[in-house]
Amino acid sequence: MGRGKTLNKIKVKGKHFILSLVCLVLGFMVAFSYHLTQIKLQNEKRNLSGTQYEETLGLRNQLIAQEETNRKLQKELNQKQGEVLKNEKNLSKETESFLNLAEDAEKYRMFLGKVKVRGKGVRVTLSDGAYDPKEDNVNNYLVHEQHVFKVITELYISGAAAVAINGQRLTSHSYIVCNGPVITVDGMPYPAPFVITAIGDPDVLSSSLNLTGGVKDQLVNDNVVFSMEKEDEIVLNPILGS
């Protein structure tokens, strides 16, 4: 009986040993497999991180290159803008010069009587004096070319831009001839009264003619009837055939 129990115990212990050994082997295999799996995952992670790094580095290099290109383009843009500004200034100067030339040309055309002009000015009327039976020489009561010349000269000196006699525009080539009671302006005869219109500053023109001892007083002393009015608008047509 005692021997049988001892054998049974030995058998039981042998089974336990085999089971323990199997469990140990299985545990080792599981642990080894887990370790291999972790190593594989880490290698894959390293490979993935390396790929992303290369992609990131490539994108950064592209960004740096693009920024360098942008800086070059910005420099070129600034240079072009400077050239445009310089050209605009030159064009502005040229435009100003052209405007000045255009203004000068307009003034010359106005002085030559080639264009219609309008503006403020004065209207001077010269009439023959009243006849005096006691006076033997009737010419002492008539308006002569020298009287007209005095008025016209004073008007031009005072800044008149355009002058006309009875509507006939005067130019630098105009001529006035007295023939008895008639005055001829550039070949066109006009009887008295003679109306002289001038475009300019009305106050300046009238003050110049009304100076004490000036044109007005001289004409009145020659028995010429002198009258003058300021006008808000005087229109002078261009000279025909000019």
Secondary structure, DSSP 8 states (H G I E B T S, - for coil): -HHHHHHHHHHHHHHHHHHHHHHHHHHHHHHHHHHHHHHHHHHHHHHHHHHHHHHHHHHHHHHHHHHHHHHHHHHHHHHHHHHHHHHHHHHHHHHHHHHHHHHHHHHHHHHTT-S-EEEEEEEEEEE-----TT-S-GGGGS--HHHHHHHHHHHHHTT-SEEEETTEE--TT--EEEETTEEEETTEEEESSEEEEEES-HHHHHHHHTSTTSHHHHHHHTT-EEEEEEEEEEEE---TT-
